[in-house]
Each structure stands twice: as structure tokens, then as C-alpha cells.
């Protein structure tokens, strides 16, 4: 009887954690929607568009984050098949692809600043939005990397498989959200670059 109660409490706790994750994703989505709206309103004025080509490294980072979502899917599949070593491998690959994404994004900001002469304090605030979009997404990427690291390190501890699957599910939800959010931002910026 006590074991059943503990299982139910654990189930409820996992449900609460999942609900919290969805609330965080929803608020992040609303935050980026507000930023997008601000960009549209500001750049709708005469002469306030980006008037700049989006740097090529943003394309490369987009490809990297898409590949990282594929490797995370493979890690989830391995976890469900009780292939822990394979799960760990794909989680580490995803983690390092996340670091690569971060590095390429930082390089893209370097290109914006030092090769294209577009600064965060540019008089045209539409250009400043490039840094705001990138910076805010990178803050979320740091959180995603911490979630991935927590998930992969948990696989080395002796945790019940139900918790392993739950951690994978939470990491997958968050990381795929970050992937979709970056693809949205990249396409949004491409459509508004001139």
C-alpha cells in the first residue's frame, strides 16, 4: 500500500514538473513573440528596416541545432529501448552540438560587429534587435545545455528507468522548443533583412 502511495506521489510530482516546463516554454514563446512584435512595429517606420544581409554563420548554426535535435531524438529512442550506453553517446553528441551552436552564434555576432560594422548601440534599433534576438536565445541555450548535462550525468547514476525516461522527455521538450524557436527567429530575420 505504501509503495502505491509513493508511486502516485512520484507520478504527481513528475506531472507538476512537466507542467512547469510547459509554462516556461509558453512564457518564453510569448517573450519572443513580444520581441518580434517590437521589431515589426519599429522597423515598419520609414528607413528603420534592417537593411543588412544576415551573416552566413547564422545559417551554419541553424544546421547545427537541427542536427542536435536529431541526435537528441536518437538518445530518446535509445533510452526507451533500454540502451543506456547509446543514450549516453547521443546525449553527449547533442550536448557538444549545443556548445558548437553557441560558439557559432557568438562568431555570428563577431561578424556583425567587426566585419559588418553593426553594433549593439546602432542608431537603427532594428539592427540592435539582431543582438537581442541572438542574446536572448543564447541565454535559453545555456539553460538547455544545463538540462542536457543534468540528463546525461543522471544516466551514470543508478536512477530508476522511469526517471531516466522522464528526464529524457523533459530535455527533449525543452531542446526541441529551442530548435523551433531558433528556426523561427532565423526565418523571421531572413524575411526582414532588407
SULDAHU-V570455 format. One record per residue. N is the residue number from 0. RES is the residue in three letters. D_LAST is the distance of its C-alpha to the last C-alpha in Angstrom with 1 decimal. Layout:
n=N res=RES d_last=D_LAST
n=N res=RES d_last=D_LAST
//
This chain:
n=0 res=UNK d_last=66.1
n=1 res=UNK d_last=64.6
n=2 res=UNK d_last=62.4
n=3 res=UNK d_last=61.1
n=4 res=UNK d_last=60.2
n=5 res=UNK d_last=58.4
n=6 res=UNK d_last=56.4
n=7 res=UNK d_last=55.5
n=8 res=UNK d_last=54.5
n=9 res=UNK d_last=52.4
n=10 res=UNK d_last=50.7
n=11 res=UNK d_last=50.0
n=12 res=UNK d_last=48.6
n=13 res=UNK d_last=46.3
n=14 res=UNK d_last=45.2
n=15 res=UNK d_last=44.5
n=16 res=UNK d_last=42.4
n=17 res=UNK d_last=40.4
n=18 res=UNK d_last=39.9
n=19 res=UNK d_last=38.8
n=20 res=UNK d_last=36.2
n=21 res=UNK d_last=34.8
n=22 res=UNK d_last=34.7
n=23 res=UNK d_last=32.8
n=24 res=UNK d_last=30.3
n=25 res=UNK d_last=30.0
n=26 res=UNK d_last=29.5
n=27 res=UNK d_last=26.8
n=28 res=UNK d_last=25.0
n=29 res=UNK d_last=25.3
n=30 res=UNK d_last=24.1
n=31 res=UNK d_last=20.8
n=32 res=UNK d_last=20.5
n=33 res=UNK d_last=21.1
n=34 res=UNK d_last=18.5
n=35 res=UNK d_last=15.9
n=36 res=UNK d_last=17.3
n=37 res=UNK d_last=17.1
n=38 res=UNK d_last=13.4
n=39 res=UNK d_last=12.9
n=40 res=UNK d_last=15.4
n=41 res=UNK d_last=14.2
n=42 res=UNK d_last=10.5
n=43 res=UNK d_last=11.9
n=44 res=UNK d_last=13.4
n=45 res=UNK d_last=12.6
n=46 res=UNK d_last=10.4
n=47 res=UNK d_last=10.1
n=48 res=UNK d_last=6.6
n=49 res=UNK d_last=5.9
n=50 res=UNK d_last=4.4
n=51 res=UNK d_last=6.1
n=52 res=UNK d_last=7.2
n=53 res=UNK d_last=9.4
n=54 res=UNK d_last=12.9
n=55 res=UNK d_last=15.3
n=56 res=UNK d_last=18.0
n=57 res=UNK d_last=16.2
n=58 res=UNK d_last=16.9
n=59 res=UNK d_last=20.4
n=60 res=UNK d_last=21.1
n=61 res=UNK d_last=20.1
n=62 res=UNK d_last=22.7
n=63 res=UNK d_last=25.2
n=64 res=UNK d_last=25.1
n=65 res=UNK d_last=25.6
n=66 res=UNK d_last=28.5
n=67 res=UNK d_last=29.9
n=68 res=UNK d_last=30.0
n=69 res=UNK d_last=32.0
n=70 res=UNK d_last=34.4
n=71 res=UNK d_last=34.9
n=72 res=UNK d_last=35.7
n=73 res=UNK d_last=38.3
n=74 res=UNK d_last=39.7
n=75 res=UNK d_last=40.2
n=76 res=UNK d_last=41.8
n=77 res=UNK d_last=44.1
n=78 res=UNK d_last=45.1
n=79 res=UNK d_last=46.1
n=80 res=UNK d_last=48.1
n=81 res=UNK d_last=49.8
n=82 res=UNK d_last=48.5
n=83 res=UNK d_last=48.1
n=84 res=UNK d_last=47.7
n=85 res=UNK d_last=44.9
n=86 res=UNK d_last=43.3
n=87 res=UNK d_last=43.4
n=88 res=UNK d_last=42.0
n=89 res=UNK d_last=38.9
n=90 res=UNK d_last=38.5
n=91 res=UNK d_last=38.6
n=92 res=UNK d_last=36.1
n=93 res=UNK d_last=33.7
n=94 res=UNK d_last=34.3
n=95 res=UNK d_last=33.6
n=96 res=UNK d_last=30.5
n=97 res=UNK d_last=29.4
n=98 res=UNK d_last=30.2
n=99 res=UNK d_last=28.2
n=100 res=UNK d_last=25.1
n=101 res=UNK d_last=25.6
n=102 res=UNK d_last=26.0
n=103 res=UNK d_last=22.9
n=104 res=UNK d_last=20.9
n=105 res=UNK d_last=22.6
n=106 res=UNK d_last=21.8
n=107 res=UNK d_last=18.1
n=108 res=UNK d_last=18.4
n=109 res=UNK d_last=20.5
n=110 res=UNK d_last=17.9
n=111 res=UNK d_last=15.3
n=112 res=UNK d_last=18.1
n=113 res=UNK d_last=20.2
n=114 res=UNK d_last=18.2
n=115 res=UNK d_last=14.8
n=116 res=UNK d_last=16.4
n=117 res=UNK d_last=14.5
n=118 res=UNK d_last=17.4
n=119 res=UNK d_last=18.3
n=120 res=UNK d_last=19.4
n=121 res=UNK d_last=16.3
n=122 res=UNK d_last=16.6
n=123 res=UNK d_last=13.2
n=124 res=UNK d_last=14.3
n=125 res=UNK d_last=11.0
n=126 res=UNK d_last=11.2
n=127 res=UNK d_last=14.8
n=128 res=UNK d_last=14.1
n=129 res=UNK d_last=13.2
n=130 res=UNK d_last=16.8
n=131 res=UNK d_last=18.3
n=132 res=UNK d_last=17.1
n=133 res=UNK d_last=18.3
n=134 res=UNK d_last=21.4
n=135 res=UNK d_last=22.6
n=136 res=UNK d_last=22.3
n=137 res=UNK d_last=24.2
n=138 res=UNK d_last=26.9
n=139 res=UNK d_last=27.3
n=140 res=UNK d_last=27.5
n=141 res=UNK d_last=30.3
n=142 res=UNK d_last=32.1
n=143 res=UNK d_last=31.6
n=144 res=UNK d_last=33.1
n=145 res=UNK d_last=36.0
n=146 res=UNK d_last=36.6
n=147 res=UNK d_last=36.6
n=148 res=UNK d_last=38.9
n=149 res=UNK d_last=41.2
n=150 res=UNK d_last=41.3
n=151 res=UNK d_last=42.1
n=152 res=UNK d_last=44.7
n=153 res=UNK d_last=46.4
n=154 res=UNK d_last=47.1
n=155 res=UNK d_last=49.4
n=156 res=UNK d_last=51.4
n=157 res=UNK d_last=53.9
n=158 res=UNK d_last=52.1
n=159 res=UNK d_last=52.9
n=160 res=UNK d_last=50.8
n=161 res=UNK d_last=49.8
n=162 res=UNK d_last=48.1
n=163 res=UNK d_last=46.5
n=164 res=UNK d_last=45.0
n=165 res=UNK d_last=43.9
n=166 res=UNK d_last=42.2
n=167 res=UNK d_last=40.4
n=168 res=UNK d_last=39.3
n=169 res=UNK d_last=38.0
n=170 res=UNK d_last=36.1
n=171 res=UNK d_last=34.7
n=172 res=UNK d_last=33.5
n=173 res=UNK d_last=31.8
n=174 res=UNK d_last=30.3
n=175 res=UNK d_last=29.0
n=176 res=UNK d_last=27.5
n=177 res=UNK d_last=25.6
n=178 res=UNK d_last=24.5
n=179 res=UNK d_last=23.2
n=180 res=UNK d_last=21.5
n=181 res=UNK d_last=19.7
n=182 res=UNK d_last=18.7
n=183 res=UNK d_last=17.4
n=184 res=UNK d_last=15.4
n=185 res=UNK d_last=14.0
n=186 res=UNK d_last=13.0
n=187 res=UNK d_last=11.7
n=188 res=UNK d_last=9.4
n=189 res=UNK d_last=8.4
n=190 res=UNK d_last=7.8
n=191 res=UNK d_last=5.7
n=192 res=UNK d_last=3.8
n=193 res=UNK d_last=0.0
//
